[in-house]
């Protein structure tokens, strides 16, 4: 019985950590991309059309 409780406790902890990490990742990604797009409108270079979509894909992978 005690072994089953420890197993359930570990699953709940892992689920909580995964959910919190995913939520923080989404928030961080949205904030960073928002500010990068605002910055890109001010400087208007060709790199912004390439760099911002690239960062949208790379930032989540780096955080995980």
Buried (B, 14 or more C-beta within 10 A) or exposed (E): EEEEEEEEEEEEEEEEEEEEEEEEBEEEBEEBBEEBEEEBEEEEEEEBEEBBEEBBEEBBEEEE
